[in-house]
Every structure is written in structure tokens, then in C-alpha cells.
């Protein structure tokens, strides 16, 4: 599992945008959690951390390794 801190999510639409972006990263087998309250996301697979962070940033949010 790979956990990310994701800053800036304020609503369900934000969570869905992050979920979709993470799901499209090569190597992600499942997006387990995207939680705007905890400001976290958890994915399963062997995706590149930098690619995950870049995907979240493309959606307009800040991300970092948890």
C-alpha cells in the first residue's frame, strides 16, 4: 500500500477527482481510500510515488508521501 497526504480536498467532488486521477496511474491496482477529512489517500499496487503525486497535483491539489 502507498499512502499519500492530500491537501485541499473540501467536498465529495474533490475526493472523486483525486480517486479518478490516482486510478489512472500505471501500477495502481486499487484506490482504497480517499478521505477529505483526514486529507489522505491510499492506493494498492506498485505505482511510482512521483507519478501518484503528479496525478494529484494535475487535479489542483497538493500531495506528498504520508
Biopython code that builds the backbone (N, CA, C, O; Angstrom):
import numpy as np
from Bio.PDB.StructureBuilder import StructureBuilder

atoms = [
    (1, "UNK", "N", (0.831, -1.183, 0.000)),
    (1, "UNK", "CA", (0.000, 0.000, 0.000)),
    (1, "UNK", "C", (0.877, 1.248, 0.000)),
    (1, "UNK", "O", (1.966, 1.276, 0.574)),
    (2, "UNK", "N", (0.363, 2.268, -0.661)),
    (2, "UNK", "CA", (1.040, 3.565, -0.697)),
    (2, "UNK", "C", (0.073, 4.589, -0.128)),
    (2, "UNK", "O", (-1.066, 4.701, -0.581)),
    (3, "UNK", "N", (0.532, 5.332, 0.864)),
    (3, "UNK", "CA", (-0.303, 6.363, 1.473)),
    (3, "UNK", "C", (0.218, 7.736, 1.101)),
    (3, "UNK", "O", (1.424, 7.981, 1.071)),
    (4, "UNK", "N", (-0.719, 8.621, 0.820)),
    (4, "UNK", "CA", (-0.393, 9.996, 0.467)),
    (4, "UNK", "C", (-1.135, 10.960, 1.372)),
    (4, "UNK", "O", (-2.269, 10.698, 1.774)),
    (5, "UNK", "N", (-0.498, 12.069, 1.689)),
    (5, "UNK", "CA", (-1.190, 13.208, 2.278)),
    (5, "UNK", "C", (-1.678, 14.034, 1.103)),
    (5, "UNK", "O", (-0.908, 14.342, 0.193)),
    (6, "UNK", "N", (-2.952, 14.393, 1.119)),
    (6, "UNK", "CA", (-3.527, 15.183, 0.032)),
    (6, "UNK", "C", (-4.192, 16.406, 0.644)),
    (6, "UNK", "O", (-5.151, 16.283, 1.406)),
    (7, "UNK", "N", (-3.683, 17.583, 0.309)),
    (7, "UNK", "CA", (-4.219, 18.823, 0.858)),
    (7, "UNK", "C", (-5.122, 19.519, -0.146)),
    (7, "UNK", "O", (-4.856, 19.522, -1.348)),
    (8, "UNK", "N", (-6.194, 20.108, 0.368)),
    (8, "UNK", "CA", (-7.066, 20.923, -0.466)),
    (8, "UNK", "C", (-8.416, 20.323, -0.800)),
    (8, "UNK", "O", (-9.255, 21.008, -1.385)),
    (9, "UNK", "N", (-8.655, 19.070, -0.449)),
    (9, "UNK", "CA", (-9.960, 18.462, -0.735)),
    (9, "UNK", "C", (-10.989, 19.030, 0.241)),
    (9, "UNK", "O", (-10.775, 19.026, 1.453)),
    (10, "UNK", "N", (-12.112, 19.522, -0.301)),
    (10, "UNK", "CA", (-13.139, 20.120, 0.552)),
    (10, "UNK", "C", (-14.520, 19.497, 0.388)),
    (10, "UNK", "O", (-15.435, 19.803, 1.153)),
    (11, "UNK", "N", (-14.676, 18.622, -0.609)),
    (11, "UNK", "CA", (-16.016, 18.078, -0.864)),
    (11, "UNK", "C", (-15.909, 16.694, -1.522)),
    (11, "UNK", "O", (-14.818, 16.222, -1.841)),
    (12, "UNK", "N", (-17.041, 16.079, -1.709)),
    (12, "UNK", "CA", (-17.087, 14.777, -2.355)),
    (12, "UNK", "C", (-16.572, 14.816, -3.787)),
    (12, "UNK", "O", (-15.950, 13.862, -4.254)),
    (13, "UNK", "N", (-16.831, 15.921, -4.484)),
    (13, "UNK", "CA", (-16.335, 16.061, -5.856)),
    (13, "UNK", "C", (-14.810, 16.038, -5.868)),
    (13, "UNK", "O", (-14.204, 15.436, -6.754)),
    (14, "UNK", "N", (-14.192, 16.689, -4.890)),
    (14, "UNK", "CA", (-12.733, 16.680, -4.772)),
    (14, "UNK", "C", (-12.224, 15.251, -4.577)),
    (14, "UNK", "O", (-11.253, 14.835, -5.209)),
    (15, "UNK", "N", (-12.887, 14.512, -3.699)),
    (15, "UNK", "CA", (-12.488, 13.123, -3.457)),
    (15, "UNK", "C", (-12.571, 12.310, -4.740)),
    (15, "UNK", "O", (-11.675, 11.519, -5.037)),
    (16, "UNK", "N", (-13.640, 12.501, -5.498)),
    (16, "UNK", "CA", (-13.812, 11.739, -6.741)),
    (16, "UNK", "C", (-12.747, 12.112, -7.766)),
    (16, "UNK", "O", (-12.252, 11.246, -8.486)),
    (17, "UNK", "N", (-12.393, 13.387, -7.839)),
    (17, "UNK", "CA", (-11.359, 13.827, -8.779)),
    (17, "UNK", "C", (-10.022, 13.177, -8.437)),
    (17, "UNK", "O", (-9.307, 12.710, -9.324)),
    (18, "UNK", "N", (-9.689, 13.148, -7.156)),
    (18, "UNK", "CA", (-8.437, 12.525, -6.725)),
    (18, "UNK", "C", (-8.479, 11.022, -6.980)),
    (18, "UNK", "O", (-7.502, 10.439, -7.448)),
    (19, "UNK", "N", (-9.611, 10.400, -6.670)),
    (19, "UNK", "CA", (-9.766, 8.956, -6.885)),
    (19, "UNK", "C", (-9.560, 8.601, -8.364)),
    (19, "UNK", "O", (-8.834, 7.660, -8.685)),
    (20, "UNK", "N", (-10.195, 9.353, -9.250)),
    (20, "UNK", "CA", (-10.055, 9.091, -10.693)),
    (20, "UNK", "C", (-8.617, 9.279, -11.154)),
    (20, "UNK", "O", (-8.090, 8.468, -11.916)),
    (21, "UNK", "N", (-7.985, 10.351, -10.690)),
    (21, "UNK", "CA", (-6.604, 10.627, -11.100)),
    (21, "UNK", "C", (-5.667, 9.517, -10.647)),
    (21, "UNK", "O", (-4.820, 9.064, -11.417)),
    (22, "UNK", "N", (-5.812, 9.078, -9.408)),
    (22, "UNK", "CA", (-4.945, 8.019, -8.894)),
    (22, "UNK", "C", (-5.184, 6.700, -9.614)),
    (22, "UNK", "O", (-4.238, 5.959, -9.878)),
    (23, "UNK", "N", (-6.432, 6.404, -9.933)),
    (23, "UNK", "CA", (-6.773, 5.138, -10.590)),
    (23, "UNK", "C", (-6.146, 5.031, -11.976)),
    (23, "UNK", "O", (-5.929, 3.925, -12.472)),
    (24, "UNK", "N", (-5.853, 6.167, -12.604)),
    (24, "UNK", "CA", (-5.298, 6.161, -13.953)),
    (24, "UNK", "C", (-3.779, 6.027, -13.985)),
    (24, "UNK", "O", (-3.195, 5.865, -15.056)),
    (25, "UNK", "N", (-3.138, 6.093, -12.823)),
    (25, "UNK", "CA", (-1.675, 5.979, -12.786)),
    (25, "UNK", "C", (-1.271, 4.521, -13.019)),
    (25, "UNK", "O", (-1.788, 3.625, -12.351)),
    (26, "UNK", "N", (-0.358, 4.275, -13.956)),
    (26, "UNK", "CA", (0.090, 2.895, -14.195)),
    (26, "UNK", "C", (0.643, 2.264, -12.911)),
    (26, "UNK", "O", (1.411, 2.883, -12.174)),
    (27, "UNK", "N", (0.232, 1.027, -12.669)),
    (27, "UNK", "CA", (0.689, 0.308, -11.488)),
    (27, "UNK", "C", (-0.305, 0.316, -10.343)),
    (27, "UNK", "O", (-0.166, -0.465, -9.402)),
    (28, "UNK", "N", (-1.312, 1.191, -10.403)),
    (28, "UNK", "CA", (-2.334, 1.217, -9.352)),
    (28, "UNK", "C", (-3.328, 0.100, -9.634)),
    (28, "UNK", "O", (-3.939, 0.054, -10.702)),
    (29, "UNK", "N", (-3.484, -0.798, -8.670)),
    (29, "UNK", "CA", (-4.455, -1.880, -8.828)),
    (29, "UNK", "C", (-5.777, -1.550, -8.157)),
    (29, "UNK", "O", (-6.816, -2.092, -8.535)),
    (30, "UNK", "N", (-5.752, -0.651, -7.146)),
    (30, "UNK", "CA", (-6.982, -0.234, -6.473)),
    (30, "UNK", "C", (-6.722, 1.053, -5.710)),
    (30, "UNK", "O", (-5.647, 1.254, -5.144)),
    (31, "UNK", "N", (-7.729, 1.924, -5.708)),
    (31, "UNK", "CA", (-7.702, 3.107, -4.852)),
    (31, "UNK", "C", (-8.559, 2.736, -3.645)),
    (31, "UNK", "O", (-9.782, 2.641, -3.745)),
    (32, "UNK", "N", (-7.910, 2.531, -2.515)),
    (32, "UNK", "CA", (-8.607, 2.017, -1.338)),
    (32, "UNK", "C", (-9.342, 3.104, -0.562)),
    (32, "UNK", "O", (-10.480, 2.906, -0.137)),
    (33, "UNK", "N", (-8.691, 4.254, -0.377)),
    (33, "UNK", "CA", (-9.278, 5.318, 0.433)),
    (33, "UNK", "C", (-8.913, 6.673, -0.156)),
    (33, "UNK", "O", (-7.761, 6.909, -0.518)),
    (34, "UNK", "N", (-9.884, 7.549, -0.248)),
    (34, "UNK", "CA", (-9.653, 8.974, -0.487)),
    (34, "UNK", "C", (-10.559, 9.682, 0.509)),
    (34, "UNK", "O", (-11.783, 9.613, 0.394)),
    (35, "UNK", "N", (-9.973, 10.358, 1.479)),
    (35, "UNK", "CA", (-10.730, 10.930, 2.593)),
    (35, "UNK", "C", (-10.395, 12.403, 2.763)),
    (35, "UNK", "O", (-9.273, 12.755, 3.128)),
    (36, "UNK", "N", (-11.379, 13.266, 2.496)),
    (36, "UNK", "CA", (-11.132, 14.709, 2.590)),
    (36, "UNK", "C", (-10.975, 15.177, 4.026)),
    (36, "UNK", "O", (-10.285, 16.167, 4.272)),
    (37, "UNK", "N", (-11.595, 14.492, 4.983)),
    (37, "UNK", "CA", (-11.483, 14.879, 6.384)),
    (37, "UNK", "C", (-10.081, 14.587, 6.903)),
    (37, "UNK", "O", (-9.464, 15.432, 7.553)),
    (38, "UNK", "N", (-9.587, 13.404, 6.619)),
    (38, "UNK", "CA", (-8.242, 13.005, 7.040)),
    (38, "UNK", "C", (-7.162, 13.577, 6.117)),
    (38, "UNK", "O", (-5.978, 13.566, 6.454)),
    (39, "UNK", "N", (-7.587, 14.082, 4.933)),
    (39, "UNK", "CA", (-6.654, 14.602, 3.925)),
    (39, "UNK", "C", (-5.640, 13.526, 3.526)),
    (39, "UNK", "O", (-4.437, 13.775, 3.460)),
    (40, "UNK", "N", (-6.169, 12.307, 3.260)),
    (40, "UNK", "CA", (-5.304, 11.173, 2.917)),
    (40, "UNK", "C", (-5.885, 10.390, 1.755)),
    (40, "UNK", "O", (-7.083, 10.431, 1.476)),
    (41, "UNK", "N", (-4.999, 9.683, 1.094)),
    (41, "UNK", "CA", (-5.390, 8.739, 0.056)),
    (41, "UNK", "C", (-4.491, 7.517, 0.190)),
    (41, "UNK", "O", (-3.309, 7.627, 0.516)),
    (42, "UNK", "N", (-5.074, 6.355, -0.067)),
    (42, "UNK", "CA", (-4.326, 5.101, -0.005)),
    (42, "UNK", "C", (-4.601, 4.317, -1.275)),
    (42, "UNK", "O", (-5.753, 4.107, -1.656)),
    (43, "UNK", "N", (-3.527, 3.887, -1.925)),
    (43, "UNK", "CA", (-3.665, 3.076, -3.130)),
    (43, "UNK", "C", (-2.911, 1.767, -2.949)),
    (43, "UNK", "O", (-2.003, 1.649, -2.125)),
    (44, "UNK", "N", (-3.319, 0.793, -3.746)),
    (44, "UNK", "CA", (-2.668, -0.513, -3.741)),
    (44, "UNK", "C", (-2.002, -0.691, -5.096)),
    (44, "UNK", "O", (-2.530, -0.258, -6.120)),
    (45, "UNK", "N", (-0.853, -1.321, -5.095)),
    (45, "UNK", "CA", (-0.150, -1.592, -6.334)),
    (45, "UNK", "C", (1.306, -1.178, -6.234)),
    (45, "UNK", "O", (1.821, -0.911, -5.148)),
    (46, "UNK", "N", (1.959, -1.131, -7.384)),
    (46, "UNK", "CA", (3.381, -0.798, -7.406)),
    (46, "UNK", "C", (3.644, 0.464, -8.222)),
    (46, "UNK", "O", (4.663, 0.570, -8.905)),
    (47, "UNK", "N", (2.728, 1.410, -8.148)),
    (47, "UNK", "CA", (2.864, 2.663, -8.885)),
    (47, "UNK", "C", (4.027, 3.484, -8.343)),
    (47, "UNK", "O", (4.407, 3.366, -7.178)),
    (48, "UNK", "N", (4.576, 4.307, -9.208)),
    (48, "UNK", "CA", (5.659, 5.212, -8.841)),
    (48, "UNK", "C", (5.092, 6.352, -7.997)),
    (48, "UNK", "O", (4.104, 6.982, -8.376)),
    (49, "UNK", "N", (5.718, 6.612, -6.856)),
    (49, "UNK", "CA", (5.250, 7.653, -5.945)),
    (49, "UNK", "C", (5.202, 9.013, -6.638)),
    (49, "UNK", "O", (4.238, 9.761, -6.474)),
    (50, "UNK", "N", (6.217, 9.326, -7.393)),
    (50, "UNK", "CA", (6.248, 10.625, -8.084)),
    (50, "UNK", "C", (5.093, 10.751, -9.077)),
    (50, "UNK", "O", (4.537, 11.836, -9.243)),
    (51, "UNK", "N", (4.732, 9.658, -9.733)),
    (51, "UNK", "CA", (3.615, 9.675, -10.680)),
    (51, "UNK", "C", (2.291, 9.889, -9.954)),
    (51, "UNK", "O", (1.411, 10.590, -10.455)),
    (52, "UNK", "N", (2.148, 9.291, -8.782)),
    (52, "UNK", "CA", (0.927, 9.489, -7.991)),
    (52, "UNK", "C", (0.801, 10.943, -7.553)),
    (52, "UNK", "O", (-0.268, 11.542, -7.666)),
    (53, "UNK", "N", (1.887, 11.501, -7.059)),
    (53, "UNK", "CA", (1.887, 12.892, -6.611)),
    (53, "UNK", "C", (1.577, 13.821, -7.783)),
    (53, "UNK", "O", (0.797, 14.763, -7.642)),
    (54, "UNK", "N", (2.185, 13.557, -8.931)),
    (54, "UNK", "CA", (1.949, 14.380, -10.116)),
    (54, "UNK", "C", (0.485, 14.318, -10.550)),
    (54, "UNK", "O", (-0.085, 15.337, -10.941)),
    (55, "UNK", "N", (-0.130, 13.133, -10.485)),
    (55, "UNK", "CA", (-1.529, 12.982, -10.880)),
    (55, "UNK", "C", (-2.438, 13.801, -9.979)),
    (55, "UNK", "O", (-3.382, 14.433, -10.454)),
    (56, "UNK", "N", (-2.158, 13.793, -8.681)),
    (56, "UNK", "CA", (-2.966, 14.567, -7.738)),
    (56, "UNK", "C", (-2.769, 16.064, -7.992)),
    (56, "UNK", "O", (-3.729, 16.834, -7.969)),
    (57, "UNK", "N", (-1.538, 16.464, -8.229)),
    (57, "UNK", "CA", (-1.255, 17.886, -8.480)),
    (57, "UNK", "C", (-1.926, 18.375, -9.753)),
    (57, "UNK", "O", (-2.348, 19.529, -9.824)),
    (58, "UNK", "N", (-2.030, 17.508, -10.766)),
    (58, "UNK", "CA", (-2.714, 17.878, -12.003)),
    (58, "UNK", "C", (-4.178, 18.205, -11.760)),
    (58, "UNK", "O", (-4.776, 18.976, -12.511)),
    (59, "UNK", "N", (-4.756, 17.628, -10.725)),
    (59, "UNK", "CA", (-6.150, 17.913, -10.371)),
    (59, "UNK", "C", (-6.290, 19.157, -9.504)),
    (59, "UNK", "O", (-7.403, 19.559, -9.166)),
    (60, "UNK", "N", (-5.163, 19.768, -9.142)),
    (60, "UNK", "CA", (-5.209, 21.012, -8.402)),
    (60, "UNK", "C", (-5.036, 20.882, -6.890)),
    (60, "UNK", "O", (-5.328, 21.819, -6.147)),
    (61, "UNK", "N", (-4.566, 19.732, -6.438)),
    (61, "UNK", "CA", (-4.373, 19.502, -5.012)),
    (61, "UNK", "C", (-2.884, 19.283, -4.734)),
    (61, "UNK", "O", (-2.118, 18.957, -5.640)),
    (62, "UNK", "N", (-2.490, 19.463, -3.497)),
    (62, "UNK", "CA", (-1.103, 19.205, -3.091)),
    (62, "UNK", "C", (-1.015, 17.785, -2.528)),
    (62, "UNK", "O", (-1.925, 17.337, -1.831)),
    (63, "UNK", "N", (0.058, 17.090, -2.822)),
    (63, "UNK", "CA", (0.231, 15.723, -2.339)),
    (63, "UNK", "C", (1.666, 15.505, -1.926)),
    (63, "UNK", "O", (2.590, 16.124, -2.453)),
    (64, "UNK", "N", (1.831, 14.603, -0.962)),
    (64, "UNK", "CA", (3.164, 14.212, -0.508)),
    (64, "UNK", "C", (3.072, 12.815, 0.082)),
    (64, "UNK", "O", (1.979, 12.339, 0.387)),
    (65, "UNK", "N", (4.209, 12.156, 0.243)),
    (65, "UNK", "CA", (4.229, 10.841, 0.860)),
    (65, "UNK", "C", (3.785, 10.962, 2.306)),
    (65, "UNK", "O", (4.160, 11.907, 3.000)),
    (66, "UNK", "N", (2.991, 10.013, 2.757)),
    (66, "UNK", "CA", (2.500, 10.041, 4.155)),
    (66, "UNK", "C", (3.523, 9.419, 5.080)),
    (66, "UNK", "O", (3.299, 9.348, 6.288)),
]
sb = StructureBuilder()
sb.init_structure("model")
sb.init_model(0)
sb.init_chain("A")
sb.init_seg("    ")
for serial, (resi, resn, name, xyz) in enumerate(atoms, 1):
    if name == "N":
        sb.init_residue(resn, " ", resi, " ")
    sb.init_atom(name, np.array(xyz, "f"), 0.0, 1.0, " ", f" {name:<3s}", serial, name[0])
structure = sb.get_structure()
